[in-house]
Amino acid sequence: MILRMRVLVVEDDPILAHGLTQTLRREGYVADNVPTAEGADAALRVTDVDLVILDIGLPGVDGFAWLKRLRARGEEQSVLVLTAREAVTDRVHGLNAGADDYLAKPFDLDELLARLRALLRRTKSDDSPNSEAVQLADLRLDPTSRRVWRGEREIELSKTEFDLLELLLRNQGIVLDHSTIYDRIWGYDFGPDSKNLAVYISYLRRKLELPGESKLIHTVRGVGYSARSS
């Protein structure tokens, strides 16, 4: 278990917020709750937070809009989005706004804790990344600066998108199955019914493969995904 990591719960439902905060504290985290986007901004100004659990349905300011502002300020805390919206388009919207993971309500508490631990493990592992750049065709990834280019075009990626792309590129030509990717990126296999991985792959493709550009991320039906130039 990761101890003494600080989590900020941005949730306006008092019952859910209290339950989440108390559970996190019992698990060994330093956990606080604010019910509004304004309260989250105030908390982040005075406290170093490792991870934010964000409810999209906040009063006043939409959670997606607040998350975009957070990323625009250069804030790099991991963000786990909670929402009652289950459509793929809403998931993609969350990833586009800068979320690192996405969990629809109602959720299983054990799954939320597993995703939380996985996100925080990834945050710690970023302290000593592999610094060797990697390239596939005209796609180049620099892990030191965490920047990606396709040709002369620089591509902005969220933390999870970058980690997923780096995993695929460092294993280019190899088919990585769903379980392996879930374990390496999320630290937890969400099972065959989870659409998290498919959503991230879809969003990576939208950014990496514009009209006229060759396909670099390939689906091997029933198995997984592979990065290759043809």
C-alpha positions as CSV (number, residue, x, y, z in Angstrom):
1,M,0.0,0.0,0.0
2,I,1.2,3.6,-0.7
3,L,1.1,5.5,2.5
4,R,0.7,9.2,3.3
5,M,0.0,10.2,-0.3
6,R,-2.4,13.1,-0.4
7,V,-5.7,12.8,-2.3
8,L,-8.2,15.6,-2.9
9,V,-11.9,14.5,-3.4
10,V,-13.8,17.0,-5.4
11,E,-17.4,15.9,-4.9
12,D,-20.5,17.8,-3.9
13,D,-22.6,14.8,-2.8
14,P,-22.0,15.0,1.0
15,I,-22.7,11.3,1.7
16,L,-20.5,10.1,-1.1
17,A,-17.8,12.6,-0.3
18,H,-17.7,11.6,3.4
19,G,-17.7,7.9,2.6
20,L,-14.8,8.2,0.1
21,T,-12.8,10.5,2.4
22,Q,-13.2,8.2,5.4
23,T,-12.4,5.1,3.4
24,L,-9.2,6.7,1.9
25,R,-8.1,7.7,5.4
26,R,-8.6,4.2,6.7
27,E,-6.4,3.0,3.7
28,G,-3.6,5.2,4.9
29,Y,-4.0,8.2,2.6
30,V,-4.2,11.9,3.6
31,A,-7.6,12.7,2.2
32,D,-9.6,16.0,2.0
33,N,-12.9,16.9,0.4
34,V,-14.1,20.1,-1.3
35,P,-17.6,20.4,-2.9
36,T,-16.8,22.9,-5.7
37,A,-14.3,23.7,-8.4
38,E,-13.5,27.0,-6.6
39,G,-12.8,25.0,-3.4
40,A,-10.5,22.7,-5.4
41,D,-8.5,25.6,-6.8
42,A,-8.1,27.0,-3.3
43,A,-7.0,23.7,-1.9
44,L,-4.4,23.2,-4.6
45,R,-2.9,26.6,-4.0
46,V,-2.0,25.8,-0.4
47,T,-1.5,22.0,-0.5
48,D,0.6,19.6,-2.5
49,V,-1.8,17.0,-3.8
50,D,-0.7,13.7,-5.4
51,L,-4.1,12.8,-6.9
52,V,-7.5,14.3,-7.5
53,I,-10.7,12.3,-7.5
54,L,-13.0,14.5,-9.5
55,D,-16.8,14.4,-9.9
56,I,-17.8,15.8,-13.3
57,G,-21.3,16.9,-12.1
58,L,-20.1,19.8,-9.9
59,P,-22.3,22.8,-9.2
60,G,-21.5,26.0,-11.0
61,V,-18.5,24.9,-13.1
62,D,-18.6,21.7,-15.2
63,G,-15.9,19.3,-14.1
64,F,-14.6,18.9,-17.6
65,A,-14.1,22.7,-17.9
66,W,-12.3,22.8,-14.5
67,L,-10.0,19.9,-15.5
68,K,-9.0,21.7,-18.7
69,R,-8.1,24.8,-16.7
70,L,-6.1,22.6,-14.3
71,R,-4.0,21.2,-17.2
72,A,-3.7,24.6,-18.9
73,R,-2.0,25.9,-15.7
74,G,0.5,23.1,-16.0
75,E,-0.8,21.1,-13.0
76,E,0.3,17.5,-13.3
77,Q,-1.5,15.7,-10.5
78,S,-3.1,12.4,-11.6
79,V,-6.9,12.8,-12.0
80,L,-9.4,10.1,-11.6
81,V,-12.8,11.2,-13.0
82,L,-16.1,10.0,-11.4
83,T,-19.3,10.5,-13.4
84,A,-22.7,9.0,-14.0
85,R,-22.1,9.4,-17.7
86,E,-21.3,6.1,-19.4
87,A,-21.3,6.9,-23.1
88,V,-18.0,6.5,-24.9
89,T,-18.2,10.1,-26.1
90,D,-18.2,11.3,-22.5
91,R,-15.2,9.1,-21.7
92,V,-13.3,10.6,-24.6
93,H,-14.4,14.1,-23.5
94,G,-12.8,13.3,-20.1
95,L,-9.6,12.1,-21.6
96,N,-9.4,15.1,-23.9
97,A,-9.8,17.3,-20.8
98,G,-6.8,15.7,-19.2
99,A,-8.1,12.9,-17.1
100,D,-5.8,10.0,-16.3
101,D,-8.5,7.4,-15.6
102,Y,-12.3,7.3,-15.7
103,L,-14.8,5.5,-13.5
104,A,-18.6,5.6,-14.0
105,K,-21.0,5.6,-11.1
106,P,-22.1,3.5,-9.5
107,F,-18.7,2.0,-8.9
108,D,-17.2,-0.8,-6.8
109,L,-15.1,0.7,-4.0
110,D,-12.4,-2.0,-4.4
111,E,-12.0,-1.1,-8.0
112,L,-11.7,2.6,-7.2
113,L,-9.0,1.8,-4.7
114,A,-7.2,-0.4,-7.1
115,R,-7.2,2.3,-9.8
116,L,-6.1,4.8,-7.2
117,R,-3.1,2.7,-6.2
118,A,-2.2,2.1,-9.8
119,L,-2.2,5.8,-10.6
120,L,-0.1,6.6,-7.6
121,R,2.4,3.8,-8.4
122,R,2.8,5.3,-11.9
123,T,3.4,8.8,-10.4
124,K,6.2,7.4,-8.2
125,S,7.7,5.4,-11.1
126,D,8.0,8.6,-13.2
127,D,10.9,9.6,-10.9
128,S,13.3,7.4,-12.8
129,P,12.0,7.0,-16.3
130,N,13.8,5.4,-19.2
131,S,15.4,8.4,-20.8
132,E,16.0,6.8,-24.2
133,A,14.0,8.3,-27.0
134,V,12.0,6.0,-29.3
135,Q,10.8,6.3,-32.9
136,L,8.5,4.6,-35.2
137,A,8.3,5.8,-38.8
138,D,7.9,9.6,-38.5
139,L,6.6,9.4,-34.9
140,R,9.1,10.3,-32.2
141,L,8.7,10.1,-28.4
142,D,11.0,11.8,-25.9
143,P,10.5,10.4,-22.4
144,T,12.7,13.0,-20.7
145,S,10.6,15.9,-21.8
146,R,7.5,13.8,-22.2
147,R,6.9,15.2,-25.7
148,V,5.7,13.5,-28.9
149,W,6.0,14.6,-32.5
150,R,4.7,13.2,-35.8
151,G,6.9,14.7,-38.4
152,E,7.1,18.4,-37.5
153,R,3.7,18.3,-35.7
154,E,3.9,18.2,-31.9
155,I,1.1,16.1,-30.3
156,E,-0.2,16.9,-26.8
157,L,-1.0,13.8,-24.8
158,S,-2.3,13.2,-21.3
159,K,-0.2,11.3,-18.8
160,T,-2.0,8.0,-19.5
161,E,-2.0,8.5,-23.3
162,F,1.8,9.1,-23.2
163,D,2.5,6.1,-21.0
164,L,0.4,3.9,-23.2
165,L,2.1,5.1,-26.4
166,E,5.5,4.7,-24.9
167,L,4.7,1.1,-23.9
168,L,3.5,0.3,-27.4
169,L,6.5,2.0,-29.1
170,R,9.0,0.2,-26.8
171,N,7.5,-3.0,-27.9
172,Q,6.8,-2.1,-31.6
173,G,6.1,-5.1,-33.8
174,I,5.0,-7.1,-30.8
175,V,1.3,-7.8,-30.0
176,L,0.6,-6.8,-26.4
177,D,-2.5,-8.4,-25.0
178,H,-5.1,-6.6,-23.1
179,S,-4.1,-8.0,-19.7
180,T,-0.5,-7.1,-20.2
181,I,-1.4,-3.5,-21.1
182,Y,-3.8,-3.1,-18.2
183,D,-1.1,-4.5,-15.8
184,R,1.7,-2.2,-17.1
185,I,-0.3,1.0,-17.5
186,W,-3.0,0.7,-14.8
187,G,-1.5,-1.9,-12.5
188,Y,-4.9,-3.7,-12.6
189,D,-6.8,-5.9,-15.1
190,F,-10.3,-4.5,-15.3
191,G,-11.6,-7.6,-17.1
192,P,-13.0,-8.4,-20.6
193,D,-16.0,-6.1,-20.2
194,S,-13.9,-2.9,-19.5
195,K,-13.8,-0.4,-22.3
196,N,-11.1,1.8,-20.8
197,L,-8.3,0.5,-23.0
198,A,-10.3,0.8,-26.2
199,V,-11.2,4.4,-25.4
200,Y,-7.5,5.3,-24.8
201,I,-6.5,3.6,-28.1
202,S,-9.3,5.4,-30.0
203,Y,-8.2,8.7,-28.6
204,L,-4.5,8.1,-29.4
205,R,-5.4,7.2,-32.9
206,R,-7.4,10.5,-33.3
207,K,-4.3,12.4,-32.3
208,L,-1.6,10.3,-34.0
209,E,-3.3,9.4,-37.3
210,L,-4.7,12.4,-39.0
211,P,-6.2,12.1,-42.5
212,G,-3.5,11.2,-45.0
213,E,-1.1,9.9,-42.3
214,S,-0.3,6.2,-42.2
215,K,-1.7,3.9,-39.5
216,L,0.7,3.1,-36.6
217,I,-1.5,1.5,-33.9
218,H,-3.0,-1.8,-35.1
219,T,-5.7,-3.9,-33.5
220,V,-5.2,-7.7,-33.4
221,R,-8.8,-8.8,-32.9
222,G,-9.3,-10.9,-29.8
223,V,-5.8,-10.4,-28.6
224,G,-4.6,-6.8,-28.2
225,Y,-2.7,-4.0,-29.9
226,S,0.6,-3.5,-31.7
227,A,2.6,-0.5,-32.9
228,R,4.1,-1.0,-36.4
229,S,4.6,1.1,-39.5
230,S,2.8,-1.3,-41.9
